[in-house]
Amino acid sequence: MIAFNRWPESFAARYREKGYWQDLPLTELITRHAASDAVAIIDGEVQYSYRQFNQRVDNLASSLQGMGLKRGETALVQLGNVAEFYITFFALLRIGVAPVNALFSHQRSELNAYATQIEPALLVADRQHALFADDSFLNGFIEQHPSVRVALLRGDSGEYDLAAAIAQPAEGFIANPTPADEVAFFPALRRQHRHA
């Protein structure tokens, strides 16, 4: 698990008492609606029901486990406001991999700073981002950050194909989410500045 400073027990007890904390993993937000055909995600012309969304989350989570990712590891995700972002986010939570969600506008210095801090096992990005339009930055990034064992790219049709990982049916998948009292994701990281 990821080391962090826990809330004082008195605060935790009060938050549970008031119902702010329910001791459920974040993935429960979609799991409880998994059988619903109500719209969960709209991405341009594409809509996914909760049932479809949940299946895609399970598919990707299963694919990621099959690629060797495991609970307690970290991921660096740089996707825009697209369906694949939410699918990826919940898939990572479902297998207990904590993501840092970089802004789509972030460039090489931010991505390298994040990777240095969290040592991600996984990088998820988008071919529409200038850095990932070809493999030159990607190859250098993986070489510079040897913790990255897996890379997936939205809009790729080759070895890094995120869509293929989402489409691969989840067979025998067993969720292993981060416990509710542990770090599920990194809301933001501060870029480290070096002064001369």
PyMOL commands that set and color helices and strands:
alter all, ss='L'
color gray80, all
select helices_A, chain A and resi 9-17+28-31+50-66+83-94+108-118+130-132+136-144+162-167
alter helices_A, ss='H'
color red, helices_A
select strands_A, chain A and resi 39-43+46-49+74-77+98-101+122-126+150-154
alter strands_A, ss='S'
color yellow, strands_A
deselect
rebuild
show_as cartoon
